[in-house]
Amino acid sequence: MIDLNKFIEIAGKLGLLNIRISRNGENIASVDLDDACRRNIYSASKSFTSCAVGMAVKEGLLSLDEKIVDAFAEDIPSQPDENLKKATVRDLLTMCLGQEKGFLMGAQRPFYDEDDWVKLSLSIPFVYEPNTKFVYNNVGPYLAGILVQRRAGCDLVSYLTPRLFKPLGIKRPTWEYDPLGNTFGAGGLFLNIDELHKFGLLYLSGGKVNGRQLVSEEWVMESTKKQVENGTPYGYGYLFWGGREGSFRADGKYCQLSIILRDKNAVITTFAECRDFKALDKAIFEEIYPKL
């Protein structure tokens, strides 16, 4: 086990609710300052959408090189932006889609008059050439999730249940829907901390659990490495954030985090109501990381 007293003293004041730490395949710390119930993991949901895209690519349902205007041919405006014409499915995963600010964000979603969010998303101006400017935006992961659903013929939960959730021992979860009943792949997945931790462990193992390859090792490595610059030293992958010490993470609002540390063969997962990510991240890498 690992001494977390100093970390808990710091993180408890920041709003930590739960933490799980595994190293070398063993659980070495489990602390609950509140019930370990299912909660909204917010944008950590995006990493599950990334996983779904990787599975769909492996199954031949889609390609990252597809043009968005082809993949969403029936939803494109009659006079599409030149930058939209250049965008590919890959650009849906990197926050470099080309729109100038975030859309479909949490505070915005209840107030759109338009119920067809696919058409709405594609009607928003594409100000920048794709793959040139990092702008955090829910449109990309939402459309990526929509594309998987359309090609698979089912919602994301139904798609991922036999491929991911059931093999990980995760009972069918709740996931936010758009007004037309499509899974909202950019956020709104509800899991408990142990379920999110299992996802982190899956990615630490290169996509394998109990000898079964759930997601290809190639996709795990590709989606978690730096694909684009994002204003930090660590970059951004395919709906995963890069972090300190070569780590990467699924990252949700208020610090719903699963941090994968390949150099330590470890995963640290937190649930929190924390408005200060930098302070919690600092505590993790100063008070836990050196002890692993």
C-alpha positions as protocol buffer text, in pm:
chain_id: "A"
residue {
  index: 1
  type: MET
  ca { x: 0 y: 0 z: 0 }
}
residue {
  index: 2
  type: ILE
  ca { x: 97 y: 365 z: -25 }
}
residue {
  index: 3
  type: ASP
  ca { x: 86 y: 648 z: 230 }
}
residue {
  index: 4
  type: LEU
  ca { x: -164 y: 905 z: 102 }
}
residue {
  index: 5
  type: ASN
  ca { x: -207 y: 1110 z: 419 }
}
residue {
  index: 6
  type: LYS
  ca { x: -38 y: 1424 z: 286 }
}
residue {
  index: 7
  type: PHE
  ca { x: -215 y: 1398 z: -49 }
}
residue {
  index: 8
  type: ILE
  ca { x: -556 y: 1347 z: 112 }
}
residue {
  index: 9
  type: GLU
  ca { x: -496 y: 1646 z: 338 }
}
residue {
  index: 10
  type: ILE
  ca { x: -432 y: 1864 z: 32 }
}
residue {
  index: 11
  type: ALA
  ca { x: -680 y: 1710 z: -209 }
}
residue {
  index: 12
  type: GLY
  ca { x: -963 y: 1684 z: 42 }
}
residue {
  index: 13
  type: LYS
  ca { x: -963 y: 2063 z: 69 }
}
residue {
  index: 14
  type: LEU
  ca { x: -976 y: 2085 z: -313 }
}
residue {
  index: 15
  type: GLY
  ca { x: -1290 y: 1872 z: -334 }
}
residue {
  index: 16
  type: LEU
  ca { x: -1156 y: 1519 z: -384 }
}
residue {
  index: 17
  type: LEU
  ca { x: -1431 y: 1257 z: -350 }
}
residue {
  index: 18
  type: ASN
  ca { x: -1262 y: 927 z: -438 }
}
residue {
  index: 19
  type: ILE
  ca { x: -928 y: 797 z: -556 }
}
residue {
  index: 20
  type: ARG
  ca { x: -803 y: 463 z: -688 }
}
residue {
  index: 21
  type: ILE
  ca { x: -438 y: 378 z: -758 }
}
residue {
  index: 22
  type: SER
  ca { x: -311 y: 62 z: -924 }
}
residue {
  index: 23
  type: ARG
  ca { x: 50 y: -35 z: -993 }
}
residue {
  index: 24
  type: ASN
  ca { x: 179 y: -347 z: -1166 }
}
residue {
  index: 25
  type: GLY
  ca { x: -174 y: -478 z: -1189 }
}
residue {
  index: 26
  type: GLU
  ca { x: -247 y: -448 z: -817 }
}
residue {
  index: 27
  type: ASN
  ca { x: -472 y: -201 z: -636 }
}
residue {
  index: 28
  type: ILE
  ca { x: -245 y: -16 z: -392 }
}
residue {
  index: 29
  type: ALA
  ca { x: -481 y: 258 z: -272 }
}
residue {
  index: 30
  type: SER
  ca { x: -855 y: 309 z: -250 }
}
residue {
  index: 31
  type: VAL
  ca { x: -992 y: 605 z: -58 }
}
residue {
  index: 32
  type: ASP
  ca { x: -1352 y: 729 z: -50 }
}
residue {
  index: 33
  type: LEU
  ca { x: -1430 y: 1067 z: 103 }
}
residue {
  index: 34
  type: ASP
  ca { x: -1783 y: 1031 z: -36 }
}
residue {
  index: 35
  type: ASP
  ca { x: -1996 y: 752 z: -182 }
}
residue {
  index: 36
  type: ALA
  ca { x: -1838 y: 578 z: -480 }
}
residue {
  index: 37
  type: CYS
  ca { x: -2158 y: 610 z: -683 }
}
residue {
  index: 38
  type: ARG
  ca { x: -2201 y: 673 z: -1054 }
}
residue {
  index: 39
  type: ARG
  ca { x: -2144 y: 1033 z: -1144 }
}
residue {
  index: 40
  type: ASN
  ca { x: -2123 y: 1240 z: -1461 }
}
residue {
  index: 41
  type: ILE
  ca { x: -1765 y: 1205 z: -1584 }
}
residue {
  index: 42
  type: TYR
  ca { x: -1818 y: 1503 z: -1819 }
}
residue {
  index: 43
  type: SER
  ca { x: -1549 y: 1525 z: -2086 }
}
residue {
  index: 44
  type: ALA
  ca { x: -1375 y: 1205 z: -1978 }
}
residue {
  index: 45
  type: SER
  ca { x: -1661 y: 1063 z: -2188 }
}
residue {
  index: 46
  type: LYS
  ca { x: -1468 y: 1185 z: -2493 }
}
residue {
  index: 47
  type: SER
  ca { x: -1201 y: 923 z: -2435 }
}
residue {
  index: 48
  type: PHE
  ca { x: -1468 y: 651 z: -2454 }
}
residue {
  index: 49
  type: THR
  ca { x: -1581 y: 801 z: -2785 }
}
residue {
  index: 50
  type: SER
  ca { x: -1220 y: 788 z: -2900 }
}
residue {
  index: 51
  type: CYS
  ca { x: -1215 y: 422 z: -2805 }
}
residue {
  index: 52
  type: ALA
  ca { x: -1536 y: 362 z: -3004 }
}
residue {
  index: 53
  type: VAL
  ca { x: -1383 y: 533 z: -3308 }
}
residue {
  index: 54
  type: GLY
  ca { x: -1076 y: 309 z: -3282 }
}
residue {
  index: 55
  type: MET
  ca { x: -1295 y: -1 z: -3269 }
}
residue {
  index: 56
  type: ALA
  ca { x: -1500 y: 122 z: -3566 }
}
residue {
  index: 57
  type: VAL
  ca { x: -1181 y: 185 z: -3766 }
}
residue {
  index: 58
  type: LYS
  ca { x: -1062 y: -168 z: -3687 }
}
residue {
  index: 59
  type: GLU
  ca { x: -1399 y: -307 z: -3802 }
}
residue {
  index: 60
  type: GLY
  ca { x: -1378 y: -113 z: -4129 }
}
residue {
  index: 61
  type: LEU
  ca { x: -1681 y: 103 z: -4049 }
}
residue {
  index: 62
  type: LEU
  ca { x: -1496 y: 430 z: -4104 }
}
residue {
  index: 63
  type: SER
  ca { x: -1161 y: 586 z: -4183 }
}
residue {
  index: 64
  type: LEU
  ca { x: -984 y: 883 z: -4025 }
}
residue {
  index: 65
  type: ASP
  ca { x: -901 y: 1004 z: -4376 }
}
residue {
  index: 66
  type: GLU
  ca { x: -1267 y: 1041 z: -4482 }
}
residue {
  index: 67
  type: LYS
  ca { x: -1370 y: 1395 z: -4564 }
}
residue {
  index: 68
  type: ILE
  ca { x: -1638 y: 1529 z: -4332 }
}
residue {
  index: 69
  type: VAL
  ca { x: -1834 y: 1656 z: -4632 }
}
residue {
  index: 70
  type: ASP
  ca { x: -1852 y: 1296 z: -4754 }
}
residue {
  index: 71
  type: ALA
  ca { x: -1918 y: 1134 z: -4416 }
}
residue {
  index: 72
  type: PHE
  ca { x: -2202 y: 1380 z: -4345 }
}
residue {
  index: 73
  type: ALA
  ca { x: -2307 y: 1449 z: -4704 }
}
residue {
  index: 74
  type: GLU
  ca { x: -2678 y: 1494 z: -4620 }
}
residue {
  index: 75
  type: ASP
  ca { x: -2607 y: 1738 z: -4336 }
}
residue {
  index: 76
  type: ILE
  ca { x: -2361 y: 1976 z: -4501 }
}
residue {
  index: 77
  type: PRO
  ca { x: -2477 y: 2334 z: -4577 }
}
residue {
  index: 78
  type: SER
  ca { x: -2550 y: 2407 z: -4942 }
}
residue {
  index: 79
  type: GLN
  ca { x: -2252 y: 2645 z: -4952 }
}
residue {
  index: 80
  type: PRO
  ca { x: -1991 y: 2482 z: -4724 }
}
residue {
  index: 81
  type: ASP
  ca { x: -1684 y: 2673 z: -4609 }
}
residue {
  index: 82
  type: GLU
  ca { x: -1363 y: 2595 z: -4792 }
}
residue {
  index: 83
  type: ASN
  ca { x: -1213 y: 2493 z: -4457 }
}
residue {
  index: 84
  type: LEU
  ca { x: -1501 y: 2253 z: -4394 }
}
residue {
  index: 85
  type: LYS
  ca { x: -1431 y: 2092 z: -4732 }
}
residue {
  index: 86
  type: LYS
  ca { x: -1074 y: 2020 z: -4616 }
}
residue {
  index: 87
  type: ALA
  ca { x: -1166 y: 1870 z: -4279 }
}
residue {
  index: 88
  type: THR
  ca { x: -1142 y: 1495 z: -4217 }
}
residue {
  index: 89
  type: VAL
  ca { x: -1271 y: 1255 z: -3952 }
}
residue {
  index: 90
  type: ARG
  ca { x: -930 y: 1279 z: -3786 }
}
residue {
  index: 91
  type: ASP
  ca { x: -994 y: 1650 z: -3724 }
}
residue {
  index: 92
  type: LEU
  ca { x: -1298 y: 1555 z: -3517 }
}
residue {
  index: 93
  type: LEU
  ca { x: -1064 y: 1397 z: -3260 }
}
residue {
  index: 94
  type: THR
  ca { x: -795 y: 1662 z: -3208 }
}
residue {
  index: 95
  type: MET
  ca { x: -980 y: 1986 z: -3120 }
}
residue {
  index: 96
  type: CYS
  ca { x: -836 y: 2134 z: -3439 }
}
residue {
  index: 97
  type: LEU
  ca { x: -1158 y: 2122 z: -3639 }
}
residue {
  index: 98
  type: GLY
  ca { x: -1144 y: 2485 z: -3747 }
}
residue {
  index: 99
  type: GLN
  ca { x: -1429 y: 2653 z: -3561 }
}
residue {
  index: 100
  type: GLU
  ca { x: -1327 y: 2959 z: -3361 }
}
residue {
  index: 101
  type: LYS
  ca { x: -1479 y: 2871 z: -3022 }
}
residue {
  index: 102
  type: GLY
  ca { x: -1651 y: 2592 z: -2836 }
}
residue {
  index: 103
  type: PHE
  ca { x: -2005 y: 2488 z: -2930 }
}
residue {
  index: 104
  type: LEU
  ca { x: -2243 y: 2228 z: -2781 }
}
residue {
  index: 105
  type: MET
  ca { x: -2087 y: 2307 z: -2443 }
}
residue {
  index: 106
  type: GLY
  ca { x: -2272 y: 2222 z: -2122 }
}
residue {
  index: 107
  type: ALA
  ca { x: -2420 y: 2565 z: -2058 }
}
residue {
  index: 108
  type: GLN
  ca { x: -2527 y: 2599 z: -2422 }
}
residue {
  index: 109
  type: ARG
  ca { x: -2700 y: 2269 z: -2493 }
}
residue {
  index: 110
  type: PRO
  ca { x: -3037 y: 2334 z: -2323 }
}
residue {
  index: 111
  type: PHE
  ca { x: -3094 y: 2655 z: -2520 }
}
residue {
  index: 112
  type: TYR
  ca { x: -3052 y: 2565 z: -2888 }
}
residue {
  index: 113
  type: ASP
  ca { x: -3369 y: 2614 z: -3094 }
}
residue {
  index: 114
  type: GLU
  ca { x: -3243 y: 2358 z: -3347 }
}
residue {
  index: 115
  type: ASP
  ca { x: -3292 y: 1995 z: -3242 }
}
residue {
  index: 116
  type: ASP
  ca { x: -3077 y: 1851 z: -3522 }
}
residue {
  index: 117
  type: TRP
  ca { x: -2736 y: 1912 z: -3370 }
}
residue {
  index: 118
  type: VAL
  ca { x: -2551 y: 1752 z: -3661 }
}
residue {
  index: 119
  type: LYS
  ca { x: -2684 y: 2009 z: -3906 }
}
residue {
  index: 120
  type: LEU
  ca { x: -2637 y: 2279 z: -3642 }
}
residue {
  index: 121
  type: SER
  ca { x: -2274 y: 2179 z: -3584 }
}
residue {
  index: 122
  type: LEU
  ca { x: -2186 y: 2178 z: -3951 }
}
residue {
  index: 123
  type: SER
  ca { x: -2353 y: 2514 z: -4013 }
}
residue {
  index: 124
  type: ILE
  ca { x: -2120 y: 2689 z: -3767 }
}
residue {
  index: 125
  type: PRO
  ca { x: -1842 y: 2875 z: -3958 }
}
residue {
  index: 126
  type: PHE
  ca { x: -1511 y: 2696 z: -4003 }
}
residue {
  index: 127
  type: VAL
  ca { x: -1288 y: 2998 z: -3951 }
}
residue {
  index: 128
  type: TYR
  ca { x: -952 y: 2822 z: -3946 }
}
residue {
  index: 129
  type: GLU
  ca { x: -798 y: 2564 z: -4174 }
}
residue {
  index: 130
  type: PRO
  ca { x: -834 y: 2227 z: -4001 }
}
residue {
  index: 131
  type: ASN
  ca { x: -537 y: 2091 z: -3806 }
}
residue {
  index: 132
  type: THR
  ca { x: -391 y: 2440 z: -3757 }
}
residue {
  index: 133
  type: LYS
  ca { x: -544 y: 2579 z: -3435 }
}
residue {
  index: 134
  type: PHE
  ca { x: -640 y: 2403 z: -3110 }
}
residue {
  index: 135
  type: VAL
  ca { x: -982 y: 2520 z: -2988 }
}
residue {
  index: 136
  type: TYR
  ca { x: -1155 y: 2311 z: -2721 }
}
residue {
  index: 137
  type: ASN
  ca { x: -1492 y: 2230 z: -2872 }
}
residue {
  index: 138
  type: ASN
  ca { x: -1759 y: 1962 z: -2825 }
}
residue {
  index: 139
  type: VAL
  ca { x: -1856 y: 1957 z: -3193 }
}
residue {
  index: 140
  type: GLY
  ca { x: -1572 y: 1725 z: -3301 }
}
residue {
  index: 141
  type: PRO
  ca { x: -1626 y: 1444 z: -3049 }
}
residue {
  index: 142
  type: TYR
  ca { x: -2004 y: 1475 z: -3086 }
}
residue {
  index: 143
  type: LEU
  ca { x: -1981 y: 1426 z: -3463 }
}
residue {
  index: 144
  type: ALA
  ca { x: -1728 y: 1144 z: -3421 }
}
residue {
  index: 145
  type: GLY
  ca { x: -1974 y: 967 z: -3195 }
}
residue {
  index: 146
  type: ILE
  ca { x: -2258 y: 1029 z: -3441 }
}
residue {
  index: 147
  type: LEU
  ca { x: -2054 y: 877 z: -3724 }
}
residue {
  index: 148
  type: VAL
  ca { x: -1988 y: 559 z: -3525 }
}
residue {
  index: 149
  type: GLN
  ca { x: -2358 y: 534 z: -3439 }
}
residue {
  index: 150
  type: ARG
  ca { x: -2467 y: 579 z: -3800 }
}
residue {
  index: 151
  type: ARG
  ca { x: -2220 y: 328 z: -3938 }
}
residue {
  index: 152
  type: ALA
  ca { x: -2287 y: 73 z: -3660 }
}
residue {
  index: 153
  type: GLY
  ca { x: -2665 y: 121 z: -3668 }
}
residue {
  index: 154
  type: CYS
  ca { x: -2701 y: 164 z: -3292 }
}
residue {
  index: 155
  type: ASP
  ca { x: -2628 y: 414 z: -3015 }
}
residue {
  index: 156
  type: LEU
  ca { x: -2284 y: 436 z: -2856 }
}
residue {
  index: 157
  type: VAL
  ca { x: -2386 y: 253 z: -2538 }
}
residue {
  index: 158
  type: SER
  ca { x: -2523 y: -38 z: -2740 }
}
residue {
  index: 159
  type: TYR
  ca { x: -2211 y: -37 z: -2958 }
}
residue {
  index: 160
  type: LEU
  ca { x: -1970 y: -32 z: -2663 }
}
residue {
  index: 161
  type: THR
  ca { x: -2159 y: -270 z: -2434 }
}
residue {
  index: 162
  type: PRO
  ca { x: -2042 y: -600 z: -2592 }
}
residue {
  index: 163
  type: ARG
  ca { x: -1709 y: -456 z: -2707 }
}
residue {
  index: 164
  type: LEU
  ca { x: -1600 y: -263 z: -2396 }
}
residue {
  index: 165
  type: PHE
  ca { x: -1840 y: -231 z: -2104 }
}
residue {
  index: 166
  type: LYS
  ca { x: -1933 y: -598 z: -2058 }
}
residue {
  index: 167
  type: PRO
  ca { x: -1576 y: -730 z: -2089 }
}
residue {
  index: 168
  type: LEU
  ca { x: -1469 y: -474 z: -1828 }
}
residue {
  index: 169
  type: GLY
  ca { x: -1749 y: -576 z: -1594 }
}
residue {
  index: 170
  type: ILE
  ca { x: -1934 y: -246 z: -1636 }
}
residue {
  index: 171
  type: LYS
  ca { x: -2314 y: -276 z: -1628 }
}
residue {
  index: 172
  type: ARG
  ca { x: -2487 y: -86 z: -1909 }
}
residue {
  index: 173
  type: PRO
  ca { x: -2435 y: 281 z: -1818 }
}
residue {
  index: 174
  type: THR
  ca { x: -2641 y: 594 z: -1870 }
}
residue {
  index: 175
  type: TRP
  ca { x: -2512 y: 841 z: -2132 }
}
residue {
  index: 176
  type: GLU
  ca { x: -2656 y: 1178 z: -2227 }
}
residue {
  index: 177
  type: TYR
  ca { x: -2857 y: 1201 z: -2550 }
}
residue {
  index: 178
  type: ASP
  ca { x: -2911 y: 1482 z: -2797 }
}
residue {
  index: 179
  type: PRO
  ca { x: -3269 y: 1600 z: -2875 }
}
residue {
  index: 180
  type: LEU
  ca { x: -3305 y: 1337 z: -3151 }
}
residue {
  index: 181
  type: GLY
  ca { x: -3197 y: 1050 z: -2928 }
}
residue {
  index: 182
  type: ASN
  ca { x: -2834 y: 1013 z: -3038 }
}
residue {
  index: 183
  type: THR
  ca { x: -2568 y: 949 z: -2775 }
}
residue {
  index: 184
  type: PHE
  ca { x: -2380 y: 1272 z: -2698 }
}
residue {
  index: 185
  type: GLY
  ca { x: -2025 y: 1148 z: -2742 }
}
residue {
  index: 186
  type: ALA
  ca { x: -1865 y: 1466 z: -2608 }
}
residue {
  index: 187
  type: GLY
  ca { x: -1990 y: 1428 z: -2251 }
}
residue {
  index: 188
  type: GLY
  ca { x: -2253 y: 1302 z: -2012 }
}
residue {
  index: 189
  type: LEU
  ca { x: -2144 y: 942 z: -1951 }
}
residue {
  index: 190
  type: PHE
  ca { x: -2219 y: 825 z: -1596 }
}
residue {
  index: 191
  type: LEU
  ca { x: -1977 y: 581 z: -1430 }
}
residue {
  index: 192
  type: ASN
  ca { x: -1844 y: 514 z: -1083 }
}
residue {
  index: 193
  type: ILE
  ca { x: -1478 y: 558 z: -1003 }
}
residue {
  index: 194
  type: ASP
  ca { x: -1397 y: 187 z: -1024 }
}
residue {
  index: 195
  type: GLU
  ca { x: -1550 y: 172 z: -1371 }
}
residue {
  index: 196
  type: LEU
  ca { x: -1348 y: 468 z: -1496 }
}
residue {
  index: 197
  type: HIS
  ca { x: -1039 y: 315 z: -1334 }
}
residue {
  index: 198
  type: LYS
  ca { x: -1094 y: -7 z: -1530 }
}
residue {
  index: 199
  type: PHE
  ca { x: -1087 y: 198 z: -1849 }
}
residue {
  index: 200
  type: GLY
  ca { x: -754 y: 351 z: -1747 }
}
residue {
  index: 201
  type: LEU
  ca { x: -615 y: 7 z: -1671 }
}
residue {
  index: 202
  type: LEU
  ca { x: -730 y: -115 z: -2013 }
}
residue {
  index: 203
  type: TYR
  ca { x: -530 y: 161 z: -2182 }
}
residue {
  index: 204
  type: LEU
  ca { x: -227 y: 95 z: -1961 }
}
residue {
  index: 205
  type: SER
  ca { x: -235 y: -267 z: -2079 }
}
residue {
  index: 206
  type: GLY
  ca { x: -240 y: -164 z: -2446 }
}
residue {
  index: 207
  type: GLY
  ca { x: -609 y: -239 z: -2490 }
}
residue {
  index: 208
  type: LYS
  ca { x: -608 y: -591 z: -2347 }
}
residue {
  index: 209
  type: VAL
  ca { x: -803 y: -736 z: -2052 }
}
residue {
  index: 210
  type: ASN
  ca { x: -795 y: -1096 z: -1931 }
}
residue {
  index: 211
  type: GLY
  ca { x: -600 y: -1194 z: -2243 }
}
residue {
  index: 212
  type: ARG
  ca { x: -859 y: -1042 z: -2476 }
}
residue {
  index: 213
  type: GLN
  ca { x: -768 y: -751 z: -2705 }
}
residue {
  index: 214
  type: LEU
  ca { x: -1065 y: -514 z: -2677 }
}
residue {
  index: 215
  type: VAL
  ca { x: -912 y: -221 z: -2863 }
}
residue {
  index: 216
  type: SER
  ca { x: -607 y: -253 z: -3085 }
}
residue {
  index: 217
  type: GLU
  ca { x: -271 y: -171 z: -2930 }
}
residue {
  index: 218
  type: GLU
  ca { x: -196 y: 44 z: -3236 }
}
residue {
  index: 219
  type: TRP
  ca { x: -502 y: 259 z: -3167 }
}
residue {
  index: 220
  type: VAL
  ca { x: -418 y: 289 z: -2797 }
}
residue {
  index: 221
  type: MET
  ca { x: -70 y: 415 z: -2880 }
}
residue {
  index: 222
  type: GLU
  ca { x: -182 y: 642 z: -3163 }
}
residue {
  index: 223
  type: SER
  ca { x: -473 y: 799 z: -2975 }
}
residue {
  index: 224
  type: THR
  ca { x: -273 y: 872 z: -2661 }
}
residue {
  index: 225
  type: LYS
  ca { x: 40 y: 1023 z: -2815 }
}
residue {
  index: 226
  type: LYS
  ca { x: 76 y: 1392 z: -2896 }
}
residue {
  index: 227
  type: GLN
  ca { x: -112 y: 1455 z: -3220 }
}
residue {
  index: 228
  type: VAL
  ca { x: -136 y: 1834 z: -3194 }
}
residue {
  index: 229
  type: GLU
  ca { x: 3 y: 2119 z: -2987 }
}
residue {
  index: 230
  type: ASN
  ca { x: -248 y: 2257 z: -2738 }
}
residue {
  index: 231
  type: GLY
  ca { x: -72 y: 2538 z: -2553 }
}
residue {
  index: 232
  type: THR
  ca { x: 74 y: 2303 z: -2291 }
}
residue {
  index: 233
  type: PRO
  ca { x: 410 y: 2123 z: -2300 }
}
residue {
  index: 234
  type: TYR
  ca { x: 229 y: 1790 z: -2337 }
}
residue {
  index: 235
  type: GLY
  ca { x: -7 y: 1818 z: -2633 }
}
residue {
  index: 236
  type: TYR
  ca { x: -335 y: 1648 z: -2716 }
}
residue {
  index: 237
  type: GLY
  ca { x: -407 y: 1310 z: -2874 }
}
residue {
  index: 238
  type: TYR
  ca { x: -734 y: 1172 z: -3004 }
}
residue {
  index: 239
  type: LEU
  ca { x: -961 y: 1295 z: -2722 }
}
residue {
  index: 240
  type: PHE
  ca { x: -692 y: 1227 z: -2460 }
}
residue {
  index: 241
  type: TRP
  ca { x: -480 y: 1488 z: -2285 }
}
residue {
  index: 242
  type: GLY
  ca { x: -104 y: 1460 z: -2248 }
}
residue {
  index: 243
  type: GLY
  ca { x: 38 y: 1526 z: -1902 }
}
residue {
  index: 244
  type: ARG
  ca { x: 345 y: 1535 z: -1684 }
}
residue {
  index: 245
  type: GLU
  ca { x: 608 y: 1260 z: -1690 }
}
residue {
  index: 246
  type: GLY
  ca { x: 487 y: 1122 z: -2021 }
}
residue {
  index: 247
  type: SER
  ca { x: 140 y: 1051 z: -1882 }
}
residue {
  index: 248
  type: PHE
  ca { x: -190 y: 1078 z: -2064 }
}
residue {
  index: 249
  type: ARG
  ca { x: -540 y: 1099 z: -1925 }
}
residue {
  index: 250
  type: ALA
  ca { x: -912 y: 1090 z: -1973 }
}
residue {
  index: 251
  type: ASP
  ca { x: -1013 y: 1427 z: -1829 }
}
residue {
  index: 252
  type: GLY
  ca { x: -1356 y: 1544 z: -1720 }
}
residue {
  index: 253
  type: LYS
  ca { x: -1477 y: 1870 z: -1569 }
}
residue {
  index: 254
  type: TYR
  ca { x: -1418 y: 1916 z: -1196 }
}
residue {
  index: 255
  type: CYS
  ca { x: -1131 y: 1661 z: -1210 }
}
residue {
  index: 256
  type: GLN
  ca { x: -1292 y: 1333 z: -1308 }
}
residue {
  index: 257
  type: LEU
  ca { x: -956 y: 1192 z: -1417 }
}
residue {
  index: 258
  type: SER
  ca { x: -794 y: 864 z: -1510 }
}
residue {
  index: 259
  type: ILE
  ca { x: -420 y: 924 z: -1543 }
}
residue {
  index: 260
  type: ILE
  ca { x: -214 y: 654 z: -1712 }
}
residue {
  index: 261
  type: LEU
  ca { x: 154 y: 645 z: -1613 }
}
residue {
  index: 262
  type: ARG
  ca { x: 338 y: 407 z: -1842 }
}
residue {
  index: 263
  type: ASP
  ca { x: 676 y: 473 z: -1679 }
}
residue {
  index: 264
  type: LYS
  ca { x: 537 y: 358 z: -1343 }
}
residue {
  index: 265
  type: ASN
  ca { x: 304 y: 90 z: -1488 }
}
residue {
  index: 266
  type: ALA
  ca { x: 35 y: 265 z: -1288 }
}
residue {
  index: 267
  type: VAL
  ca { x: -306 y: 430 z: -1311 }
}
residue {
  index: 268
  type: ILE
  ca { x: -441 y: 703 z: -1083 }
}
residue {
  index: 269
  type: THR
  ca { x: -814 y: 776 z: -1104 }
}
residue {
  index: 270
  type: THR
  ca { x: -996 y: 1053 z: -919 }
}
residue {
  index: 271
  type: PHE
  ca { x: -1351 y: 1171 z: -878 }
}
residue {
  index: 272
  type: ALA
  ca { x: -1382 y: 1522 z: -741 }
}
residue {
  index: 273
  type: GLU
  ca { x: -1574 y: 1845 z: -721 }
}
residue {
  index: 274
  type: CYS
  ca { x: -1258 y: 2044 z: -781 }
}
residue {
  index: 275
  type: ARG
  ca { x: -1239 y: 2376 z: -964 }
}
residue {
  index: 276
  type: ASP
  ca { x: -859 y: 2388 z: -952 }
}
residue {
  index: 277
  type: PHE
  ca { x: -714 y: 2120 z: -1179 }
}
residue {
  index: 278
  type: LYS
  ca { x: -362 y: 2264 z: -1159 }
}
residue {
  index: 279
  type: ALA
  ca { x: -358 y: 2233 z: -780 }
}
residue {
  index: 280
  type: LEU
  ca { x: -487 y: 1876 z: -782 }
}
residue {
  index: 281
  type: ASP
  ca { x: -251 y: 1777 z: -1062 }
}
residue {
  index: 282
  type: LYS
  ca { x: 39 y: 1928 z: -865 }
}
residue {
  index: 283
  type: ALA
  ca { x: -60 y: 1730 z: -556 }
}
residue {
  index: 284
  type: ILE
  ca { x: -81 y: 1406 z: -757 }
}
residue {
  index: 285
  type: PHE
  ca { x: 261 y: 1449 z: -913 }
}
residue {
  index: 286
  type: GLU
  ca { x: 431 y: 1576 z: -598 }
}
residue {
  index: 287
  type: GLU
  ca { x: 268 y: 1357 z: -332 }
}
residue {
  index: 288
  type: ILE
  ca { x: 181 y: 1033 z: -517 }
}
residue {
  index: 289
  type: TYR
  ca { x: 396 y: 998 z: -828 }
}
residue {
  index: 290
  type: PRO
  ca { x: 735 y: 986 z: -647 }
}
residue {
  index: 291
  type: LYS
  ca { x: 607 y: 704 z: -424 }
}
residue {
  index: 292
  type: LEU
  ca { x: 510 y: 478 z: -711 }
}
